[in-house]
Amino acid sequence: MAAKPSTTTTAKATYSPIDPTRKTRPPIFSGSDVDWLRPDSRGFHQCRPAFFRTGAVNSASGSAYAEFGNTKVIVSVFGPRESKKAMMYSNIGRLNCNVSYTTFATPVRGQGSDHKDFSSMLHKALEGAIILETFPKTTVDVFALVLESGGSDLPVVISCASVALADAGIMMYDLVASVSVSCLGKNLLIDPVLEEESYQDGSLMIACMPSRYEVTQLTVTGEWSTPHFNEAMQFCLDASAKLGKIMRSCLKEAASDEQE
Amino acid sequence: MGSTDVIASVKAELGRPSAMQPDKGKVAIFVDCSPTAEPTFEGRGGEELSAELSSALQHCLLGGKSGAGAGIDLSSLVVVEGKVCWDLYIDGLVISSDGNLLDALGAAIKAALSNTGIPSVHVAAEAASDEQPEVDISDEEFLQFDTSGVPVITTLTKVGKHYIVDATLEEESQMSSAVSISINRQGHICGMIKRGGVGLDPSVILDMISVANFVSRQLMDKLDSEIAAADADEDES
């Protein structure tokens, strides 16, 4: 059962529109054998098409815009900038992350405050990848703004942030690709949508550096038996390797566009 | 645990269940780091750590958004479905910090929950469907909270090439990364958080899970026997 994330990155901004007609929801709470039809008719092991574009914000050192289905995120990176005078001297650089939701991002206005811990999670995910020794005494600021929350927000934010950091020219060991998997009954769904997330029995989010095969951030909620967990982890790692390739190709395109 | 001292308390209040889960109660977990533990915790200093610990505990003990897989059985908290439920506020206070705060808090919360008695509530007969029904809280009868499903948190700290369990403050200062795993009695993982920046090889993580399984079993047995002993003491006095 290999994960097969389907992807499209075209130079011109188009993405496959999602079928707006909603399939009728089967009763979730009846028995453990749930036959869940995904609203956008993907297979259980299919990721949403990923779209990345760098250079979204002109005034920032680096920026990126990512769109995974309905989840739209914009990240801008400022720095390395002088650390505030109040902070102590440090001979390695500092990373400052902030994730915020627009008020119109969620179906119910202003619900983004549920996700206050995303900033620290983003920090931990990126910390292991950035070579902090290259910018001592300075701070790199990463600001993420979720424009629309369509499920699986944090993984998209992390992936977009690493593309933005690459765009800004910050030295990193590797790009950080991140994928999350939801568990509904016995089924594993990769890259859940908001609706699937609200019904999930458990979730696993992994942020990893594909070429180094190292996990920088890992979050598990819900009850998992060990073999089930192994399976889910293998899925995520495989999917993030493929996502890493897409991120790389997007960056190469952007670089080659500039050269022309 | 060693020199780490934490206090956990559980308070219950009547409230309305959320619209999305009318048959489940609500639990909120907050952690406060007192300056008696570290002078840097005074004022806003300890806020970051508190927030991190609170969210880690919520991840580990509360399970997915649909409420399934939660360590704490939320459906036992409902009084009148859709209208009245118990809100549990779990507060943790760190008094002395010598490393491994998360494990200590997890154990304290488990013990506090096992000591919790929810007063039984009598609901007055048929109120109109959108009014709050009259409830009469009895001071006498208590329902013991069921904690056999509550998981125990084990933190494995990676220092250099080895990983250790139950790190003291000194050991934590040298850590490259740490993984906190919460495992329940059946050996299933209820939650897992990775703290610290350095990347970890996935095989290392799998190894850590099996170690955590082993250690948490011992910890759970010890905890249960301690709680039973404490309860027996209380009944006598």
Interface residues (C-beta under 8 A of the other chain):
Chain A: I28 K116 D117 S120 K124 E127 G128 A129 C183 E197 S198 Y199 Q200 D201 G202 S203 C208 M209 R212 Y213 E214 V215 T216 Q217 L218 T219 V220 T221 G222 E223 W224 S225 T226 F229 N230 M233 L237
Chain B: M20 E48 A51 E52 S55 H59 L62 G63 G64 K65 S66 A68 G69 A70 S177 V179 N184 Q186 G187 H188 I189 C190 G191 M192 I193 K194 R195 G196 G197 V198 G199 L200 D201 P202 I205 L206 I209 S210 N213
